[in-house]
Amino acid sequence: MPPMASQKAKGESPEQRKISAMIHVNASLQTLSSVAQSAWRANSNEGRTKSSTLSKVSAAVSRANEALSCLRVLCPDDLDVERAASSMMSKLLVLEMHDTALPFLGDMHTLDAVLLTLISTYLMHAIIFFTHIAMSSSSSTIATLDSFSTALVESGTLLTWMPYCVSLPSKHIDTTLTRTYTALTKSCSSMSANARSTFLIRIYALKCLLCTSPGTVQPNTFWDQIQKSCTVYVRSSSPTSEAEELSIATLVSESLGEVVQIAQSKSSFLEGNSFILLCETWTRFAKRSNDLRTLDRITDLMGPGSSSCSLAEVNGLASDLSKLDISTPSQDKDTAVLECARALAALTKLTAYLDANTDETERIHEAGKVLPGLGRLLCLSTEPNEELHRAQGKLQRALERLRRACIKVLDGETKARSHVIISLLMSISTALEGVFKQNPNKDNLTASLDSLFTLARIRLKCNDPDTYTPTLDLLNHTIVLLDSTPDHVNAIPASARANYIRCISGAYHNLAGTLYQSSKYGGAVRFLKEGCSLGARALHIRAGVVQDDTEDGERDEGWKQLEEQMFRRWELLAVCYFKMGDRKLACGALVESVKAFPYGSSGLEHLARSATSANAFSANASTKQLGGIIDRLTYTATCELFLPTSEVSLHTTLKPGVIRDEVLGLLLERQISILEPCLRKDGVQTIVRGLMRDALSVYKATVLPLRRARVLLKYMDLLWKDGNANDGETCWTAEHLGEEVLNLLTVEDLGHDSAFVAFRLQYTVVVHLWLSLFAYRSAGSPMTSTVSYHVEEACNILHGLVPNSSTETDSKTKRSPAHAKKSPKDTMPAKKPTRAASVRTTKNARARNPVTPRPRKALENVSNVIQSTPPKQAGAAIGVQKAVVVFDLEIIVGQLQMNVHLLGLLGLVLLKIKLLEALKRICERQLVVSANLYVIICVDLASEYVKLGKPKRANSIFARSSAVLKSSDVSDEVRISYLLRYAEILALGNNILGSASFYCEAMGLSEASPPEDKNLPTAERIKLRVGRLERAAMACRVSAAIQYSRNNVVGALECTLQSLRLWNRAVDTLSRLSQPSSKPTKAADDSNPFEATPPESSTASDTRSDDHPRLLGQKRLMDGMEWRMVEGLLSTLLTLTRAYFTRGSCREAEYFAQQTQDLAESVNAPTMVARALMRKGEIQLYQKQLDAGRESLAKAAELLQDLPGVDAADMRRLNGDWNRLNEQVQDAKDLYEEASAMLWELEGMLASFDGSRRKSSVTTLSPQAALAAVGQGAVVPTLLSDILRRHIWLLRDDGDAAFKDLIERLMALPASQDTKGEEHALMGKLTLHSVYDQFRSDMFLSSLAESTIALPMGMTSDRVVSLTPSTQDILSTLDQAEKLFWADLALTADRGNVHHVREATINLALIKALQTSLGKGGKDGPIIAARLLDASSAITLRREMLEAIQYKFPSVQLDDLEWPLMTPSGSPQPRKRPSKSRRLRTSSTEEASDDDDDSNASMTAYWDSIRETYAEQTSDTSLLSTTAMSQFPSHWTVVHISLTPDKSTLFISRQNVSSEPLMFCVPLKGRRESDEVEHLTFDDAVKELAEIIRLSDQGTRNAVNVRNDDPRARAAWWAERNTLDKRMQELLENIEFCWLGAFKTILSPVPPIPTELITDLRARLEKVFKRILPPPDKKQKQPPRLSDVLLDCFSSLSPKCREEELEDLLFFILDLYTFHGIPVAIADIDVDQVTVDLRYALEEHTAFKNKRGKVNRTLVDDPHMFLVLDHNVQGVPWESIPVLRGQSVSRIPNVSFLLDRVRLASVKNRSGDVVDRTSVDPRKTFFVLNPSGDLKGTEGRFKPWLEQMQSIGWEGVIGRPPSEQQFLDALARKDLVVYFGHGGGEQYVRSHKIRHLPRCAATMLWGCSSGSLKDMGDFDRIGTPFNYMLAGCPLLVANLWDVTDRDIDKFSQAVFDSLRLTPTRGGEQGMSVVTAIAQAREACKLKYLTGAAPVVYGIPFYL
């Protein structure tokens, strides 16, 4: 309405407004009608051009719109208003003004059912309108076609209202729907939109058509249109993904469902073929979209007139199918087709259910009822009908799809409805069986079998045994089905039948594999048995059928696989039997597996013609597996079932003729090889013996001779491992077998063995090596010669392989294995090593067939090929042409290894070197060689040359092998061995830096080695462990050599002991592989210095228990690695023997020599036994046990059997020593000459092994140069040097050409540190000997050798004494000798032989004395001489101290497997200790306090300082010129008493801090004129002392037989004791008188004497001598004067002394005057008168001294003297000679030990001042009284006193033995230990336990001989006192010999009384214990026999 009209209307009434609006509406309608009648249209050209009409129409529409809006407000329910609006919209649509009509459409309202016509018309108009909008491409205000199609399918459209329009006239409905269909169809045909929208619009149009009244459209036409629309849509969609495809299928299925839903109201529409075809199409889409409900609906729709799905329909279909007659043609083909369609739908529905994986169990079960009748339907017989056949094909394909769907579901993860699916699949299988029976063909049979296979697979539940039988029945049914129709032969030929059986066999096998994987071995066996038998049946059938040429390759591959796998199936069956424990059946299955093996296709038959067993069974995977099967079969049958040979041997199973003899022989050899490691088990030897005999029966001598020889060699191997393998049959002895092998190897006709001709020489070598080993085992008298013969034969063959060539000397032309084939890394342990192929003829062949060796251990290597001309004796049948010689060193290496070590044990050194040289040369000329083998041979060969003193030759060998080491892949084990051996050689050559460098490199390799694999077999792990122990032992030996080169003897010994323990562990570990046939024997413990004594002390552990070698049984099996371990152990034992011998520890040396002998005897090594006996004999000779030494040497000589070599030369040296000691000089000379000649001869023999260069190298040199060259290349230069030195010394007085020649030869030898020192000593001795010759030829000096010499000279003068030329010559010679001896000591002081070092120091002291006597003593002469005497004392003890210190503070036990650590310079480093280490307490029963910790710390520091001090002393001879007296108190005096080596001169030196040192060199013979009659020699004195002690000991033992009630017996016993006591007294007095004479005053106390006393004595003596001497020279201002130190000494000479003593003084002073140029006419002197004058002078001097002493007494309080005694005089009770009787005297080993005790006292006292005592708390005392229980008298005398002393803290045991730990705790924690028992308590505590104590209490051992030091000849004495000295004991009281208990009790009681050891003693200081001992001597009844026995060692303590 216009605005003005609106304003006007505001004033009108509603009615007026209504009328006005109606008028406007009618006017507008009239306008539009007139325009419509004029044919004007808005979209026409006219419409677009006539704007006036358009304006007119628009104005009418605008008015009408306003009017209608007003009317709707005024009349909201007026239908006329909507009718007018509808008319308005109709007019607009006619005018094609769609946009204008849209507002009218939106404003219209429908009201109720009355308006349905209006509504339908409205909806029709809306569709038509929107169709036009959708079709209009220019419209932008309306929705697109997609929106339109979407809107159509939504609710509220025309079709939605149709159910409500049923009351409308049909004509109206049909018109409306028809117009809608037409509009939509027209739009679909004309618009180009996407397929989906078009499809939806078409379907909507067809739905509209379907809603028309019946008859409007025909059903077939309608369904065809539907089918067409679906087809067009699917084709035009072109889906690109599965999701799109699924979306299309879902849309089509849903759309069809909606159409059918509408059509269901028209029953006539759901019939006909068109509808059936549509249903099939619909089914496909519903299945694709997994719409199970739709599938159910489709099935219902296809049912017989039913409109809903019910179980009855399914039953009806099943009933109809069952009624079909397949025997007669069907009268109604449409029925059959229909039934096929219905069945197809049912199957499709089932398939969809299964594919959708929904839980429709019941529906599936019910739907599956149609399956039993499918067989009839598929077999239905009709006339040719294409439609029916097509339907049947579809049905069969649907059935196959259903079957596969079932399988797919069953194979899936969901198992909830598996039973239904299984039932369904079972029905399908049944149906297929029925079809197959009616129509047999491969497809039906294949499907049926596959279904049964699946059912069986699904039915089987591994954990449910109840399913095994049903599963097996299913598989059994397959073979029943296959065999049920014999008439089907034409349809299923035999080849196909065999293939089906093969498949069925595979099904059995697969299910068996499933059970096997689940460890259900019993169930697997049931399937495997059937599977294996069917597989064999299939192969049998196929073998009998002529194969079709057209058979595809895949099937051929299947048969080939079955043939190759058949033996594996039998093997799996055997494995299951094994798992079940049924080994009997398992063996049967393994036998079948061997029978089933494809010998032809696997290539084994071909390999058997030329390959060895190892190569054949490692050629490919099949043969490897066959080897494993044979191994398992053989081992089980033999070692577990204990079957007889006939049931074990494959010779019984595989009869000859079934397979070739060569193959059968290989199988038997494999059986033999697998049992070889098990020979230790009971009965295995018998089986192996039988197998070998079976193999020999196969290998005929005329056909297969070389293979027969190979088996015979294995038989010899068996004989070696078990000596009883021949069962007493002579024909099977080693000798017989060896002879047969040698005969076989020489035959000309090799038969079928021509391919093995290359092995002929190898087998020859092997048989000779075996025969040599068996000769050793026989241990017969010609054993050594037989061994030599066979090894020599083997060497000749080996040498023949490498022809000699002049170019051999040219290193450039030599073929070196530097380019040797590298061995790969050992990735996994091989069960059997790979051996070489039998024959390789050309280089190309070798290149094509490389042999890859595994890494080797020991002397292991790979096969080698050598081009060579065989020796004539072995190559007679080969001809003159060069042949290919193959050496399988895997076989020969074991025998080589054993023979190499055997030769070493038998002493066949030359033959050993010859064998190693041959092997080395072979390796250097081979094209294919193991670098490991070459390096090992070189290392062994170089080591042998080093032992013979050929370092240059050894170095050259190492240099050549070094190139191989760098260029080849050598195993770490071999590399370590090389580095260690080379380091050892460098160390022996004093190249410490180089040696340490190689050692550190080897240690780095060892640390980088992988840990032990715990999964390896036990035997392999043992061998690896032994190898590790061996390398560690070698490392310790090398470390010992390095430390020895550094003069660190203690470190070297420690490393050697560690090496010994490792060798012992290695031998013990290796013994686990072979049990000894007899129990090991153990050496007697009597000679073991490391063992404890009685079993009571067994609670203490022996820290050196591993130092004892493991002795082996006499007939114990020895081979391979065990040889090497035993040889290493023997070598280490001999090294320790020599080390302890050199150190001077004779008991230890003898012990290790005995251990070597026992071990060598147990392994039947006569040469090693001889070496041990020679070492024992040498020790015994040094101990002066000449008879025992002679016996040992005689036994050794008997064992050596005049065998030439080093040992024979050494034997002659020792025999020469024995003759020399027995003063059989000429015999000794002859033996020495023979020994040196033997060594020179040995050198010539060695030259023949090393080529012509070395033999002719010295021929062109000058004699001197030639001699030097020969000397530098001498064999065993150390031994030769020893021999030459001894020989030269015996010829010292000859001085002929022979003597000079020997010296030249000695000087030409290569010098080592030890031999050079010995040479210096020899030249020094010869020089000193020449000095004595000069003395004898000089009138003036002839008596010097028999005169006493003082150091210093004893007389001074104001002028220089002029020396005669002869004297100057002598001094020059002495200087030369001195330099030689000093040079000797510089080289040997630390590590030289004790006897040698002692002799050198004594000779130096003697030289100092002679120089002093000739006026060239020097200011330091007395000090140096005293230090030399000190250095000659207790040398061994000083060396042992360094060893003992390292055991004093042990921590946790370290593993010996850890190599000794060292720096690159060779300095040792402490070994790594575990983090959780705990210090070892000395007591296991007491808690450690803080004081204990402080004490231990201080003691640790103390012993560390002692170690450093001793290390410096041993390596620095310059310290001998300094004195340590300043560190001692002034009242201490140190006296040395030593004897020269010839026992003719006694050295006595005295040192005191307050006086000048003094020494007398006193001759024991010729000093006095009456000596010829009354002379007491040293030997006489020692003999007398020994006799007295012997008689005393005898009397002591006889005392128990003297009854108290027999006074005569008691009197006789005491008379004898008194006589002995008197003899002892006289002996001691004679020793003083005869040996010392006037010079005994040197032993007097050294008080400070005032100057006036010295002046007085000098004046009186000069007055005496002035009367007998000629007048003084006027030119001399002052005559010579006696020195103060000499006057100080003689001032104590008593004027009451004997005449002879005064004569000593007279002649001594006269000699001094004579030297100072004052002529003395001895003949003119009245000796008697002079002696009277001297006595008078001494009397006057004594009176003057006594007078002065009363006025001013300056004597030192409590003077103390320390005696340092030479080992010769330690048995003499010096403390009881008259001059020392009653003095405070104690013994010390040497000054170093005294200094140690002073330092120890300082540590205890915690004072830095000089100390003169050790601190002892008397309350901290431990006592042992009568521990043996048989000293009741002693117990009765001391028990009350000891019980009283317990009140002040004393502890101890009475009447019972203490435990070892208790004794040790007392020594370590107490201050004083008192022992009242037998001996020194050695039976209660071991000696080394005492030595290793970090602290030791002062000790009193009152037992018999507790302080005795046993005389060991040239060695230092040994005994209990020295053990306490090493422990740090400050003071030890002990007895030198046996004493009676009562008398020694008196002695000890007197000592306790003097010390006031009572509970009530005061705190004041008393006398020292040494003074108490000296005073107590007089308390004894037998003052010498008992009183002289107790002596004191150490420093005094005071209580």
Disulfide bonds with the S-S distance in Angstrom:
none
